[in-house]
C-alpha cells in the first residue's frame, strides 16, 4: 500500500471533531472517498465521508445524534456542529444478488480490504489529517494524477454487482475531468443493458446529479457514447447526427447543441438542467428539408409532450416536471416577445417562472447563434415592470350582473382576460366591464358561447 505525506487544506471543524472522538475512543479514522479526491484536485467539497476501524456499535456510543439505519453495512450518521457526517466501519463485501446490496458483510480493520469493495480507484483514498498521511491501497493517487478513471478489479464484475456504477462512472469522469480507462469503457458498453434493472428513482437521482454538476454537458455526451442513453434515454440518442440549419445553429447537430446548452445553464438547478436535456427531443421526429432550409415544425409542442413522458417514466417530481414541460413548450416563444401585444407580454413577464424561461433562453442562444438581443430586451422589460395593480375585474363584478356563484364566474373572468390581453394599450376598468357584460349576455343566449 502506498503511503504519501501530503498537506491538504484544513478540514472543517466538525470533521476534525469527529475524527478526534474516534481517536479518543482508541480507534482510527480517515477522511475517505470523494472528498479526498476533490481536495487533491484543488476542489472545495461539501460532503465528507469518514471510515473507521471501530465496530458500528462503538461508533454509535461515541458519536452524537448517532443514527444506525444501515447498521448492517456499518454505517453511522452523526450530526456535529450542524454538519451531517457519515462514518462507516471498514468492511469486506461479497455477493450482490439484488444488484445493489452485498449479501455478506464482515467488519475488518484493514484499509486494503475495505478498499476492494469500493467502485473506482480514485474513490479509494484514505487521508489522516492528523498525520497528513494519504493511504492509497489501489494506486488511486497515481490514476488521479494521470486523470484516469478505472474500476477496482474487473470492471464487468463491478458493474454487474451494481449497475448504478455505470452512471457513477459517467458522473465522476465528467465532474472530476477524468478520462475513462479503455477496459473500463469497453465493459461499460458491454454492460449498458444491465442499467435497465435499476429503479427509476435511483436512475433519476443519479442522472440529476450528473446534469447539475461540473462537466454536465460532457456527462450527457458520455451517456450517448457509452450506450447508456440507448437504454435510459433513447430520445436523446436519436438527436446524435441530426443536422440543423447552419444559419441558426453553426455549432453542429442537435446533440451538440443540447450538450452546449446544458453546459451554459446555471449549475445545481435540476429544472433548468432537465429542460436543457429535453427541450429539443422533438427535433428528430419533426426533421424535414424544406426549400429554404432544414425545419423542425412543431418541435416545441412535441418536445413538451415527450419531456412529460420521459420524466413520468423516470418518476421525476411533479413540480419539476411541470416546469420542464413549460420551458420546452415555450422556449421558441421568445422570438415573438418584442412584437407581442403589451398586455400579453406583461402577463408572461409576470409569470412566477419567467426568470427560469429567461435563464434558459440565454443558454439556448449562447449555445447556437450567440445573439442576445431578445434576451436583453426581455431582461429590461422584466426589470422595468411596474408594481402590480388591482385587477380590473373581480368575481363580485360577475355576481353583480346576475350570474349565480359557481364555475361560470371564473370562466367569464378568464374569457374577458383573454380578450383584454389582445389590446394594443392597457385597457380601462370601464372597457373591461363592457366586455364582461357582453360575455354574460352571450352566456344567457347559449351555454357554450362564453367559451368562444
Rosetta blueprint (number, residue, H / E / L):
1 X L
2 X E
3 X E
4 X E
5 X E
6 X L
7 X L
8 X L
9 X L
10 X L
11 X L
12 X L
13 X H
14 X H
15 X H
16 X H
17 X H
18 X H
19 X H
20 X H
21 X H
22 X H
23 X H
24 X H
25 X L
26 X L
27 X L
28 X L
29 X E
30 X E
31 X E
32 X E
33 X L
34 X H
35 X H
36 X H
37 X H
38 X H
39 X H
40 X H
41 X L
42 X L
43 X L
44 X L
45 X L
46 X L
47 X L
48 X L
49 X E
50 X E
51 X E
52 X E
53 X L
54 X L
55 X L
56 X H
57 X H
58 X H
59 X H
60 X H
61 X H
62 X H
63 X L
64 X L
65 X L
66 X L
67 X E
68 X E
69 X E
70 X E
71 X H
72 X H
73 X H
74 X L
75 X E
76 X E
77 X E
78 X E
79 X E
80 X E
81 X L
82 X L
83 X E
84 X E
85 X E
86 X E
87 X E
88 X E
89 X E
90 X L
91 X E
92 X E
93 X E
94 X E
95 X L
96 X L
97 X L
98 X L
99 X L
100 X L
101 X L
102 X L
103 X L
104 X E
105 X E
106 X E
107 X E
108 X L
109 X L
110 X L
111 X H
112 X H
113 X H
114 X H
115 X H
116 X L
117 X L
118 X L
119 X L
120 X E
121 X H
122 X H
123 X H
124 X L
125 X L
126 X E
127 X E
128 X E
129 X L
130 X L
131 X L
132 X L
133 X E
134 X E
135 X E
136 X E
137 X L
138 X L
139 X L
140 X H
141 X H
142 X H
143 X H
144 X H
145 X H
146 X L
147 X L
148 X E
149 X E
150 X L
151 X E
152 X L
153 X L
154 X L
155 X H
156 X H
157 X H
158 X H
159 X H
160 X H
161 X H
162 X L
163 X L
164 X H
165 X H
166 X H
167 X H
168 X H
169 X H
170 X H
171 X H
172 X H
173 X H
174 X H
175 X H
176 X L
177 X L
178 X L
179 X E
180 X E
181 X L
182 X H
183 X H
184 X H
185 X H
186 X H
187 X H
188 X H
189 X H
190 X H
191 X H
192 X H
193 X H
194 X H
195 X H
196 X H
197 X H
198 X L
199 X L
200 X H
201 X H
202 X H
203 X H
204 X H
205 X H
206 X H
207 X H
208 X H
209 X H
210 X H
211 X H
212 X H
213 X L
214 X L
215 X L
216 X H
217 X H
218 X H
219 X H
220 X H
221 X H
222 X H
223 X H
224 X H
225 X H
226 X L
227 X L
228 X H
229 X H
230 X H
231 X H
232 X H
233 X L
234 X H
235 X H
236 X H
237 X H
238 X L
239 X L
240 X L
241 X L
242 X L
243 X L
244 X L
245 X L
246 X L
247 X L
248 X L
249 X L
250 X L
251 X L
252 X L
253 X L
254 X H
255 X H
256 X H
257 X H
258 X H
259 X H
260 X H
261 X H
262 X H
263 X H
264 X H
265 X L
266 X L
267 X L
268 X L
269 X L
270 X H
271 X H
272 X H
273 X H
274 X H
275 X H
276 X H
277 X H
278 X H
279 X L
280 X L
281 X L
282 X L
283 X H
284 X H
285 X H
286 X H
287 X E
288 X E
289 X E
290 X L
291 X L
292 X L
293 X L
294 X E
295 X E
296 X E
297 X L
298 X L
299 X H
300 X H
301 X H
302 X H
303 X H
304 X H
305 X H
306 X H
307 X H
308 X H
309 X H
310 X H
311 X H
312 X H
313 X H
314 X L
315 X L
316 X L
317 X L
318 X H
319 X H
320 X H
321 X H
322 X H
323 X H
324 X H
325 X H
326 X H
327 X H
328 X H
329 X H
330 X H
331 X L
332 X L
333 X H
334 X H
335 X H
336 X H
337 X H
338 X H
339 X H
340 X L
341 X L
342 X H
343 X H
344 X H
345 X H
346 X H
347 X H
348 X H
349 X H
350 X L
351 X L
352 X L
353 X L
354 X H
355 X H
356 X H
357 X H
358 X H
359 X H
360 X H
361 X H
362 X H
363 X H
364 X H
365 X H
366 X H
367 X L
368 X L
369 X L
370 X L
371 X L
372 X L
373 X H
374 X H
375 X H
376 X H
377 X H
378 X H
379 X H
380 X H
381 X H
382 X H
383 X H
384 X L
385 X L
386 X L
387 X L
388 X L
389 X L
390 X L
391 X L
392 X L
393 X L
394 X L
395 X H
396 X H
397 X H
398 X H
399 X H
400 X H
401 X L
402 X L
403 X L
404 X L
405 X L
406 X L
407 X H
408 X H
409 X H
410 X H
411 X H
412 X H
413 X H
414 X H
415 X H
416 X H
417 X H
418 X H
419 X H
420 X H
421 X L
422 X L
423 X L
424 X L
425 X L
426 X L
427 X L
428 X L
429 X H
430 X H
431 X H
432 X H
433 X H
434 X H
435 X H
436 X H
437 X H
438 X H
439 X H
440 X H
441 X H
442 X H
443 X H
444 X H
445 X H
446 X L
447 X L
448 X L
449 X H
450 X H
451 X H
452 X L
